[in-house]
Amino acid sequence: MVDIFRQKVLADEFLQMAETTQPSELINGEIIMSPPPVTLHQRVSRKALFVLDRAVPGGELFYAPTGVYFDEENIPEPDLVWVAENSTCQVGEKTLIGAPDLIVEIFSPGTTRRDRDEKYTLYEKYGVREYWMIDPTELYVEVYVLREGQFVRQGIYGPGQTFTSEMLGGKLIVVDEMLG
């Protein structure tokens, strides 16, 4: 995917930009604006939101466009975010501040590398406790759990499979409910 627009700025400038429905993030000091997500992405995002809404043991769920402020150069905009009760992540006026407890990214054409590399590195560095990457085309969910400051892959789960989420108190997640 070709990003429409890239420009170097800091968080204050980024947060003063006009509100938009176009996906926009600040990653390593660069504003990255991408085309709107494809319909498959939106379908999976809606289904995953419903799954999480039933599974979370309190706290708050957010969905794009909601930025997560990590530092002056990094405000990614994950697809889905869960902030647990008593989380170190704070709900600010414009963004979430600090590491959420669970982040879900759903691949769209061209976002896979950024989700797997740049965002994975950011989420690990800043202490996101669980990270799910959903590939709606290849039909799998890849789950990482933070252990001693490092992501450890819990597993890759496909159609017909389930997994338990530590962050969600051991709740069973049915992959088909998100991908089917």
C-alpha positions in Angstrom: 0.0 0.0 0.0 1.2 3.5 -0.8 0.7 5.9 2.0 -1.1 9.0 0.8 0.8 11.4 3.0 3.9 11.3 5.2 5.3 14.3 7.2 7.6 14.6 10.2 6.0 16.3 13.3 5.7 15.9 17.1 2.6 14.9 19.1 1.4 18.5 19.9 1.3 19.3 16.1 -0.3 16.0 15.3 -3.0 16.4 18.0 -3.9 19.9 16.7 -4.7 18.6 13.2 -8.3 18.9 12.1 -10.5 15.9 12.9 -10.8 13.4 10.0 -12.3 10.1 9.3 -9.2 9.2 7.2 -6.9 6.8 9.2 -4.0 8.8 10.4 -1.2 7.9 12.9 2.0 9.3 14.2 4.7 6.6 14.0 8.3 7.5 14.7 7.6 11.2 14.2 5.9 10.6 10.8 2.2 11.3 10.1 0.9 8.4 8.1 -2.4 8.8 6.4 -3.8 5.8 4.7 -6.8 5.2 2.5 -10.0 4.1 4.3 -10.1 0.4 5.2 -11.7 -2.1 2.8 -15.1 -3.6 3.6 -13.6 -7.0 4.6 -11.5 -5.1 7.2 -14.6 -3.3 8.5 -16.6 -6.5 8.7 -13.9 -8.3 10.7 -13.4 -5.2 12.9 -17.2 -5.2 13.8 -17.2 -8.9 14.5 -14.1 -8.7 16.7 -15.6 -5.8 18.6 -18.7 -7.8 19.4 -16.6 -10.8 20.5 -14.5 -8.5 22.8 -17.6 -6.7 24.1 -18.9 -10.0 25.4 -15.5 -11.1 26.7 -14.0 -8.1 28.5 -14.3 -8.3 32.3 -15.0 -4.5 32.7 -13.0 -1.5 31.6 -13.5 0.2 28.3 -13.3 -0.8 24.6 -12.3 1.7 21.9 -12.1 1.4 18.2 -10.5 3.3 15.4 -10.1 6.2 15.1 -8.8 6.3 18.7 -5.1 7.2 19.1 -2.8 5.8 21.8 -0.3 8.3 23.0 3.0 6.6 23.8 5.5 9.5 23.4 6.1 12.7 21.4 6.7 10.7 18.2 4.2 7.8 18.5 0.5 7.9 18.5 -0.7 4.8 16.7 -4.3 4.3 15.9 -5.1 0.6 16.5 -8.3 -1.0 15.2 -9.5 -2.1 18.6 -8.2 -1.3 22.1 -9.2 -2.5 25.6 -8.4 -0.6 28.7 -8.9 -2.7 31.8 -10.3 -1.4 35.1 -7.4 -0.1 37.2 -5.2 0.0 34.1 -2.0 2.1 33.9 -3.5 3.4 30.5 -5.5 6.6 31.0 -8.4 7.8 29.0 -7.5 11.3 27.9 -9.6 13.9 26.1 -8.1 13.2 22.7 -6.2 10.0 23.1 -5.6 7.1 25.3 -2.4 7.7 27.3 0.0 4.9 27.9 -0.1 1.2 27.2 -3.6 -0.3 26.8 -4.0 -3.9 28.1 -5.1 -5.4 24.7 -4.6 -4.1 21.2 -6.1 -5.7 18.1 -4.8 -4.9 14.6 -6.7 -6.1 11.5 -4.6 -6.4 8.4 -5.8 -4.4 5.3 -4.0 -4.5 1.9 -0.7 -2.8 2.6 -0.9 -2.6 6.4 0.5 -6.0 7.3 4.2 -4.9 7.4 3.5 -1.8 9.6 1.3 -3.9 11.9 3.9 -6.7 12.2 7.0 -4.5 12.4 6.6 -0.9 13.5 3.5 -1.3 15.6 4.6 -4.6 17.1 7.8 -3.0 18.2 6.0 0.0 19.7 3.4 -2.1 21.5 6.2 -4.3 23.0 8.4 -1.4 23.9 5.6 0.5 25.7 4.2 -2.6 27.5 0.9 -3.5 25.8 0.1 -6.7 27.7 -1.6 -8.6 24.8 -1.5 -8.0 21.1 -3.7 -9.8 18.5 -3.1 -9.5 14.7 -6.0 -10.7 12.6 -5.5 -11.6 9.0 -9.0 -11.6 7.4 -7.7 -12.9 4.0 -5.5 -15.7 5.3 -8.0 -16.4 8.1 -6.0 -16.5 11.3 -5.5 -14.6 14.6 -1.9 -14.4 15.9 -1.7 -13.7 19.6 1.2 -12.3 21.6 1.5 -12.0 25.3 4.0 -9.7 27.1 6.4 -11.6 29.3 9.3 -9.7 31.1 9.1 -6.9 28.6 9.1 -9.1 25.5 6.2 -10.4 23.4 6.0 -14.2 23.3 3.8 -15.7 20.7 1.0 -17.6 22.3 -0.2 -19.1 19.0 -1.7 -18.7 15.6 -5.3 -19.8 15.4 -7.4 -20.4 12.4 -11.0 -21.4 11.4 -12.5 -24.0 13.8 -10.1 -23.1 16.6 -10.3 -21.3 19.9 -7.9 -19.7 22.2 -7.9 -18.3 25.7 -7.0 -14.8 26.5 -4.9 -14.2 29.6 -5.8 -10.5 29.6 -9.5 -11.3 29.5 -9.3 -13.6 32.5 -8.9 -16.8 30.6 -12.0 -16.3 28.4 -12.4 -18.6 25.5 -12.2 -16.8 22.1 -13.8 -18.5 19.1 -11.9 -17.6 16.0 -14.9 -18.2 13.7 -16.9 -15.5 15.5 -14.4 -12.9 14.3 -13.5 -14.3 10.9 -16.6 -16.1 9.8 
